[in-house]
Amino acid sequence: MIAEIVETRDDIRAEYHFNAPVHLLAVWEQGVRRAGETSVDGLPRSGLKDRTGRTSFVPANHAYHDWHEAQGVTRIIFVYFDPAQVSNPDVPMPRLFFEDAVLLALALNLGKIVERSAAGDALYLQALALVLARELCRLDQAASQADTPVRGGLAAWQQRVVAAHIEQHLAEPISLSDLAELARLSTYHFARAFKRSFGVPPHRFHVTRRIERAMVLLVESAMSVTEIGLTVGFSETSAFTATFRKLTGFTPTAYSRSQAAAPY
């Protein structure tokens, strides 16, 4: 994985071209334009002006072109992936300016690490890249139309609010009724809409995010497996180990050793 941050000032005309044998994830931390157009092979062109919080995915060997006249500071995080790391058949097709709260949070965290560029960050970046790749594979192809919610799914604002709440309370029990209240839906309709939008039920999503956080901690921290399990919300080490193995194919210890041995 390679990541970079690009900023342009107010009243600057910027133009980007990309066509390479790697995947590109472009995340707009800030991005309002007075004029401009964005295109990716296989998709209609977009003139969306406010791209703040939006994400685009450009598969390997697809042409990407963007130009804009900035209104205020524009800040974009570009992440380039080796296709071998996201070779799952469920990797999404090209997508322009979609909203995904989890990918956004991960990319913003990545941006902070890139700017900090401190010694010892390499293993953390490696783990973060793995989580980002897993999230790309999770994306539901049925939701591939930018700005169009999945029929019967959650609206964009509901997805943002619910995903952010889960991230903020990752280690705590979260009831279905609490999430439904945040989305202003009944528990029945919320559960159905959540699965349509995220591809998995709320509890499964919550558990998966716990394990993905644990994967990062196993690489970047000196905590024991038991401490990490407690940190991400498991009261018993055995339950943490069983869940981790079910979702990753590794025990926490085996995963930690494999990452420590991997070259970077």
N, C-alpha and C positions, 0 to 999 in steps of 0.2 A: 504494500500500500504506500502511496505517496499522497501527501496532502499539502495544500498551499492556501494562503489567504490573499485575496486581491481586494484592494480598496480604491475607489475613485472619488474625487471631490465633486462638489456641486458644479454644474454647468460643463462638465467634461463629457465629451463623446468617446465612448469606449466600444471596442469591437473585439469579439472573441471567435476563434475558429478552432474546431477540434475534430479529428478523425484519426483514431489510433487503435491498435489491437488490445486496448484495455478498456474496462468499464469506467464511466465517469459519473460521479454523483455531485451535483452542484446544489449548494444550500445557500439561500439568501438570508443572511442575518439582518441586513438592511438592504432595501432596494426599491426606491420609487423612481420612476423615470418619466420625463416629460414626453418623450417619444422613443420609439424603438420597436424591434421585432425579434422574435426568437424562433428558431426552427430546428427540428431534429428529423432525420430521415424516418419516414413512415407516419408522421403526425402532421396535422394542420399547423400552420404558423400561428403564433400567439403574439398579440400586442399588449398583453396584460401590463398595466402600469405599476401597481403596487405588488411587488413580489416578496415583501418582507415575510419571513417564516415559511416560504415555499421551497419546494425541492424538485429537482429534475433529475431523471435517470437516463443516461445515454449509453446503450450497450456498445461493446467493442465493435469497431469497424462501421459505426454509424456516424454520419456527418452531423455536426452541431455548429450552429452559427447564431450569434447573439450580438446585437448592437443596441446601445441606448444612450440617450442624453440624460445624464443624472440630475435628479432633483434632490439635493442634499447628498450626504455621503452614501455611497453604495459599497456594501461589504459582502463578499461572496467567499464561501469555503468550497474549494474544489478538492474532491477526493478521487484518486485513481486506483482502481482495483485490478489485480491479476484475475482474468476470467476463471482460472483454475480454482480460485478461492470461493467463487460463487457459481459453481457449475451445476447447481441444483436445477432440475427441469422447471421448477416453479419461479426461476428468476424472472422478474417482470419485463414486459416489453417496454419500448421507449415511452417515457412519460414526461409531461411538461407541467411544472408548477402545481404539483399536488401537495396536499397537506398531510403530514404524518408526525404526530407529536413525539413519538419515540425516536425516529430518525433525526428529527430536529434537535432534540436534547442531546443525543449522542454526538452529532456533528458540532454543536456549540461547545461541548466538552472537549472534543478533539481540537477545535480552534484554540482554546485556551492552552492546551498542552503544546501545540505547535508554536504559539507565541512565546510561551515560557521557555521552551527548549532547554530544559534542565538536564543535568547528568542523571542517568538512571531512569529516564522516561521511556527508553526503547522498548522494554518489555511491556510496559503499560500500553504503549501505542499498539504493540502487536496484539494484545488482548482486545483492545478497543476496536481494532480492525476486524478481528474475528466476530465480535458482536455486531458490528455494522453489516458485515457480510451476511450474517444470519438474519438480520432484520430485512435485508434486501430480498432474501429468499422467502421471507414470510409474507411479503406484500401480496395482496390478493389481486390477481389479474382481472377479476371482475370489476375492480374499482379503478381501472386504468384510465378512465376518462377524466382529464383534469377539470376541476371545478364542478364535477357532477357527482353527487353522493350516490352510493350504492342504493338501489331500490330497496326500501325497507330497512336501510341501515341508519346509523347515527349521522346527524349533520356534522359539518366540520368543527363547529364550535363545541359540540358535545364530545367529539373525539378528543379535542385538545384538553378540555376540562377534566374528563375522566382519566385520560392517560397521565396528565400532570399530577392528579390526585394519587394515582397508584405509585408514581415515581417518588412522590414526597412521603408516602407512608408505606414504603416497600416492605419494611420489616414488621409491620403491624397487621393484625387481622383487619380485613376490609369487608364489610357486609354488602351483599347485593343491593339491599335497600338503600344504603348510603350512596352507592354509585348511581342508582336509579334516580335518587332525589337530586343529585347534581345535574343529571341530564334532563330532569323534569319529566320523567316517564314513570309508568307503573313498572314494577319489577319484572312482570311477564314480558312486556313490550321491550323493556331495556335489554333483557337477556338475549332476546331474538335479534334485536338491532345491533347489539355489540358483536355478536358472532358474525353477522353479515359484514360488518365493517372491518373487524380485526381477524376474522378467520378462525377464531377459537373462542370458547366461553370465557367470561371474565376471570373466573378462578384460575383457569389454565394460563391465561395471559399473565396474571399476577405471579404465579409460581415460576413461569418462564423468565420473567424479568428478575425475580430473585436469583435464579440460577445464573443468569447472564451477569448480574452484579457480582455474584460469587466467583465467576470465572475471572473477572478483572482483579478481585481482591487476592485470589490465589496466585496471581502473577506479580502484582505490584506491592503487596504487603507482606509483612513478616508474621502475620497472625497464624495461629494454628487452625486446622480444619474445624475443630470444635468452636473456636472463637468466630470464625467466618460464618459458620452455620447459624450461630446465635445472632450475628450482626445482620444477616439477611432474613431473620424471622423464624428459624427452625429451633424448637426447644430441645430436640433430641438429635445427637450427631448421627444416629442410625437412620433417622428419617431424612436428614439432609443428604447423607451419602446415597441412600436409595433413590431419592428424587434426582440428584445430580447425575447418577449413572443412567437412569431411565431416559433423561433428556439429552445427554451428551455421549453416552457410550463409555465413559470413563468414571472411575471413582475420583473424588476430589484430589486425593494424593497422587494418583497416576497422572491426572491432568496437569497438576503442578509440576511434577517431574518432567513430563513431556515438553512443557513450555520452557522450563529451565535449561533443557538440553537442546532446544531448537536454536539454530543460528539466526542472528539478526544483524 
